[in-house]
């Protein structure tokens, strides 16, 4: 039920705005890969302006998602380790030593 409400409240208006943006910006725009010679026809293509805007938006979402995924890596690792600890404790097995059992022999 909540998913349907989110779909109606967020995605439908967003789709309407994106469609209006696409219709308003149908004119072709030059996209060049050579900033020093923008008139170079070999590295310039004409695409509708809305395509450039939507591509920039999609690229921003993808890059932002990748950066967020990398920054949250330590929290995923911590959750994984704690999940393993819960599994061990729920099975009743003794807990492994914190340093991996590599203690030097005790001197008498």
Residue pairs with C-beta under 8 A, 6 or more apart in sequence:
18 54
21 50
21 53
22 48
22 50
22 54
24 50
25 48
25 49
25 50
25 53
26 48
26 49
26 50
27 48
27 49
28 46
28 47
28 48
28 49
29 46
29 47
29 48
29 49
29 52
30 38
30 44
30 45
30 46
31 44
31 45
31 46
31 47
31 52
32 38
32 40
32 43
32 44
32 45
33 43
33 44
34 40
34 43
34 44
38 44
85 95
88 95
88 96
89 95
97 103
